[in-house]
Amino acid sequence: MKFRPMIDDHDYNFKKKHVIRFLEGGDRVKVTVRFRGRELAHKDKGFAILQRLKADLEEFGYPDKGPSFEGIHMVQIFVPNQTGKN
């Protein structure tokens, strides 16, 4: 799921619902925050989005590891919580 650093609340909530749907289906989700131009000077805003998403998704999944920076993308992978169904 792709996010931008200056995402609006409605867009954030819409994409968050999709991430929740994927996690409930048992799938891993790669969340990417894409920076353009001068947005790279404000990496803290991208980190804040990933922290907000982590807090919102606590009951559905957790991050596999901390956010990593790949070029102009900040990436974090979310894994669904174990439900005991194997």
Secondary structure by P-SEA (a helix, b strand, c coil): ccccccccaaaaaaaaaaaaaaaaabbbbbbbbbbcccccccaaaaaaaaaaaaaaacccccccccccccccbbbbbbbbcccccc
